């Protein structure tokens, strides 16, 4: 099963996705995509580690090239999050762009028992962006549409509450 959880900043999307995975039987894998490039990102990563403590997740730090990541088959995978992965593949050294993101998604969908992906809704901010930022947003939108087409369930999280866009609620 593939679950896509999308929402705005601080919407509760990460907590919702984590709770989905916590309900699943079997190994839990957390793929963290935020690269620790400054004090703020390091602090956010530490906060996420503390929030997951004792929940049975094995964490893989992977900022690019998910398609070569080896995980135990039949795992329940939580990918946190697509916005960071897209940035890493687009701007990071050895990044492969949108093709690498889609290849990584396809790989995880193939080897996972269940795949839950968190992605950000960066499109409703009301700002007019220029140049490369607009291109990044367009690539992320393409990836989100691709994942939604493959997903069994798509949840938009608003104020911590799920709006079911595709599929059904998982209690």
N, C-alpha and C positions, 0 to 999 in steps of 0.2 A: 504494500500500500504506500502511496505517496501523498503526503500532506504538505500543502503550501500555506504558510501563515504569513500574512502581510499586514503592515500597519505603519502608522506614523511614529515619530520619535516619542518614546516613553508611553506608548499606547498600551503596553502589556503584552505585546506579541511574543516576546521571548519567554515570559512566564507561561503563557498559554501553550506554546509549543513544547516547552519542557514538561508541562503537566500531561500533554498528549503522550509523550514518550514514556513517562513514568507509569502509565497504565499498561504498557506493552510488556509481554513476557519475553525474556531473553536478554542477551547482552546489550548494554547501552553504550553507544559511542557518541561522543560530543566532538564535532569538528569545529574548532575555533579558527576563524579566518582573519581576526583583527591582528595586524602586524604591530608589534610594540615599537613604534617609532618616536614617541615622545612621552613625557611624564603623564599627560592626560590619558593616553591609550594604555599605558602600563597600569594606571590606577583602575581603569575600567576593566581590564583583564583580571586584575586581582579581585575586584568586586565580584565578577562572574565566577571565578574559582570558588570564592567563599559561598556564593549562592548555591553552587552545585555540590558542595561538600556533603558527603554521606549519602548521596543519592544514587550511587552505583554507576556513575559514568566513567568511562575511560576517555581521557581527553587526548585528541590529536591536534597539534598546532599545524595548520596547513594554510598558507597564504596564497598559493598558486599551485597549478598543475594537479588538481584533484584526480585527474584521470589515471595517475600512476600511484595513487594512495592505496596501500594494501590494508584492508580491514578484514576482520573475521567475517566469513560469510554468515548470512542469516542474522546479522546484527540489526538492532534498532538504532538508526543513525539520526542525530540531530545536527544539522548544518546551521551554524550561527555566524555570520549571516551573509546573504548574497550581496549586499551593498559593499561590504568590505572585500569580498572575493572579487567582485567586478573591478573595484579600484585596484586591487593587487595585480590582477591580470592585465589591466589597461595601462597602469603607470609603473608597476614594479619592475625590477630587473628580471629579465627572462620571462616576462608576462606574455601570454599568448592571445590576449584579447577575448572577444566574445566567443570565438570558436573554442577556446580552451575552457571557458566557463560551461558551455553547453556539453562539451565532451566530458567534463568532470561530473556534471549532473547525470548524464547518461550512464556513466560508469557506476556511480553510487546507486542509482536506481536499479541497476542490474545485479549488484552484489549484496544489496541490503534486503533484509526481510521487510523492514519498514523504513522509509526515508521521510523525515520531516525537515522542511527548509523554512528558515526565517528570512524574509526580505522586507526591505523598507519601502514605504510609500513616499517617495521623494518628489512626486509629480504634482501634488496638490498644494504646494507651498505658495503659489500665486506670484512667484518671482519670475522675471524674464532673465534667463541666463544667456550668456553668449559663448561662442567658440567651443572649446573642448568640453566645458561643463555640459552644454546642451548635447553634445555627442555622447558623453558618458551616460546621461539620463536616457537617451534614446536606446543605447545598448542595454541598459538595465531593464528598460521597458520591454525590449525584445526577449530578453532572457526570462522575465517574469511571465510574459505571454506564453512562451514555449513551455515553461514549467507548469503553468496553469492548464495547458492543453493536455499534458501528460498526467497531471495529478488526479487522484481519486477524490480528494477533498481540498477545497480552497476556502480559507477563513480570512476575512478582513477583521482585524481587531480594532475596535473603537472604544476608548475609555475602559479597556480591560474586558470588553464584551465581544463575543464572536458574532459576526455577521456571516452566515454561511452563503458563499457565492456558488459553490459547487459541492455536490456530495451530501453528506449528512453529519449531524452532530455526533461526536464521540463522547460519551459520558464518562 
